[in-house]
């Protein structure tokens, strides 16, 4: 491994800084995209969960009303 570093050309600090900055910008952009996707999915799951809760409550209310009429 150290042989690879000995053979690899060294970039001047001014040029290397541009590549490092670009790499960090790409990394931050990817993280922001990932967080945005996860937030969107979380919101969709929350909406679906609320809808399921409403459905369950409506089914319980209908079942309770049906048992009152039978009794």
C-alpha positions as CSV (number, residue, x, y, z in Angstrom):
1,X,0.0,0.0,0.0
2,X,2.8,2.4,0.8
3,X,4.3,1.7,-2.6
4,X,1.1,2.9,-4.2
5,X,1.4,6.2,-2.3
6,X,5.1,6.5,-3.3
7,X,4.2,6.1,-7.0
8,X,1.0,8.1,-7.1
9,X,1.6,11.7,-8.2
10,X,1.0,14.4,-5.6
11,X,-1.6,17.1,-6.5
12,X,-0.6,20.6,-5.6
13,X,-2.6,21.8,-2.6
14,X,-4.5,24.4,-4.6
15,X,-5.8,21.8,-7.1
16,X,-6.5,19.2,-4.5
17,X,-8.6,21.6,-2.5
18,X,-11.0,22.0,-5.4
19,X,-11.6,18.3,-5.6
20,X,-12.0,17.9,-1.9
21,X,-14.6,20.7,-1.8
22,X,-16.4,19.2,-4.8
23,X,-16.5,15.8,-3.0
24,X,-17.9,17.4,0.1
25,X,-20.6,19.2,-1.9
26,X,-21.6,16.0,-3.6
27,X,-21.7,14.2,-0.3
28,X,-23.9,16.9,1.3
29,X,-26.2,16.9,-1.7
30,X,-26.6,13.2,-1.5
31,X,-27.4,13.3,2.2
32,X,-30.0,16.0,1.6
33,X,-31.6,14.0,-1.2
34,X,-31.7,10.9,1.1
35,X,-33.2,12.9,4.0
36,X,-35.8,14.4,1.7
37,X,-36.8,11.0,0.4
38,X,-37.1,9.6,3.9
39,X,-39.2,12.6,5.1
40,X,-41.6,12.1,2.2
41,X,-41.9,8.4,2.9
42,X,-42.5,9.2,6.6
43,X,-45.3,11.7,5.8
44,X,-47.0,9.2,3.5
45,X,-46.8,6.5,6.2
46,X,-48.3,8.9,8.7
47,X,-51.2,9.7,6.3
48,X,-51.8,6.0,5.7
49,X,-51.7,5.2,9.4
50,X,-54.2,7.9,10.2
51,X,-56.5,6.6,7.5
52,X,-56.2,3.0,8.9
53,X,-57.0,4.3,12.4
54,X,-60.1,6.1,11.0
55,X,-61.2,2.8,9.3
56,X,-60.7,0.8,12.5
57,X,-62.7,3.3,14.5
58,X,-65.5,3.3,12.0
59,X,-65.5,-0.5,12.0
60,X,-65.6,-0.6,15.8
61,X,-68.4,2.0,15.9
62,X,-70.4,0.0,13.3
63,X,-69.9,-3.2,15.2
64,X,-70.9,-1.6,18.5
65,X,-74.0,-0.1,16.8
66,X,-74.9,-3.5,15.3
67,X,-74.6,-5.3,18.7
68,X,-76.9,-2.7,20.3
69,X,-79.6,-3.3,17.7
70,X,-79.4,-7.1,18.1
71,X,-79.5,-7.0,21.9
